[in-house]
Amino acid sequence: MIEIKKYNPDLKAVWDEFVASCCNATFMHQRPYMDYHSDRFTDHSLMAYRDGRLVAVLPANAVGGTLYSHQGLTYGSWLHGLKHFDATVMMEVMESACSWLKGNGFETIVYKPVPHIYHRYPAEEDLYALFRAGAVLTESNISTSVLLSAPMAFDRGNKSGVNAALKAGVKVGESDDWEGYWRVLEEVLTERHETMPVHTVEEMKLLHSRFPENIKLYTATLDGEIVSGVVMFYTHTVAHSQYIASSVRGRGIKALPLLFRHLIDEAVAAGYAYFDFGISNEDHGKWLNNGLVQQKSRMGGRGIVYNSYKITL
């Protein structure tokens, strides 16, 4: 029998120890990451016990009658261990959770599976359980990833850009100048997209301090000036880039191709399975930024989907 319990802060140590052992979890499912923005979400994470033993957890928050795979996370499905967990157990967990949620006044579940590239071992039993629960696909975003065991080469334009940046004297590497890069990032996002970063620089510095080996800043500089940058999130299997920006000067000297060449080479050497450039969508997947996805594909990436499903209880 599966017993469903709601997470509470007294279980933080139990949660984090369990998540560290899960085959489909990342550092973002640890409480020091999830709880940094606890003031923005009503946490309603679930814990599933089988015969008194914790077998799965679901990072989640509640809004009215809907339980969401945590909206502060890019993905967050049922997380579980490798041993003694198969499709039959997943079916029990999903069915018990749906029954428990319905009994507690919930009407719908919005569920975001962890994309398979982040699995340390295959763990898509939840996709089958979603099908059996009558889930419908409600959102699909396309990300672009490089298979690092056999990476495709940069196209001619990006190879030329790497050489141009080297010739100009661009230097690339890890940086601790978060404030300096955030000024560049905010300027680029404001001018080109009329938006701002989801995270403030203070939040990123806090998360970096909590996960210094998982969250890192890399920049490209010329004459000591930051001209391009990327924030990297490192999980067990994936080197994931986000907050990518290049100033007018950086774009002119092709600093980003050089920075990405460095990051991909570094990820290969470190033994990561994938380099993930991130999604190229807006409006819940309904709009594709053609230029952005083409830019990423020209550096050797191909499509990985980040899906979202809805279950009506």
Secondary structure, 3 states (H helix, E strand, C coil): CEEEEECCHHHHHHHHHHHHHCCCCCHHHCHHHHHHHCCCCCECCEEEEECCEEEEEECEEEECCEEEECCCCCCCCCEECCCCCCHHHHHHHHHHHHHHHHHCCCCEEEECCCCHHHCCCCCCHHHHHHHHCCCEEEEEEEEEEEECCCCCCCCHHHHHHHHHHHHHCCEEEEECCHHHHHHHHHHHHHHHHCCCCCCCHHHHHHHHHHCCCCEEEEEEEECCEEEEEEEEEECCCEEEEEEEEECHHHHHCCHHHHHHHHHHHHHHHHCCCEEEEEECEECCCCEECHHHHHHHHCCCCEEEEEEEEEEEC
